[in-house]
């Protein structure tokens, strides 16, 4: 498996549809965390704030994996009905529109977890 150094490198390696979805996700991360630092962590695009990871995302064959840590998944459980979730992952199928407002709310919740401590 290729080791990525930058988010641009990661996204540029993707097939067109996955590239488009990943770029939208990247922009959501950047907009929701304007003071965040973009990078690659665990070979996935991520955004950090105050040295702490807010969230990651990664492409898979049939879905985009969104990794906001476990607590937000529990917090937004009712709004995540219809999505496959696990302890720290939300799977967003490519056949569905990206739920941008929900992703933004989850990221903003993560930011508050980091900044309110």
HELIX and SHEET records of a PDB file:
HELIX    1   1 UNK A    7  UNK A   12  1                                   6    
HELIX    2   2 UNK A   16  UNK A   32  1                                  17    
HELIX    3   3 UNK A   70  UNK A   75  1                                   6    
HELIX    4   4 UNK A   77  UNK A   80  5                                   4    
HELIX    5   5 UNK A  100  UNK A  115  1                                  16    
SHEET    1   A 6 UNK A  37  UNK A  41  0                                        
SHEET    2   A 6 UNK A  44  UNK A  49 -1                                        
SHEET    3   A 6 UNK A  52  UNK A  59 -1                                        
SHEET    4   A 6 UNK A  63  UNK A  67 -1                                        
SHEET    5   A 6 UNK A  90  UNK A  93 -1                                        
SHEET    6   A 6 UNK A  84  UNK A  85 -1                                        
END                                                                             
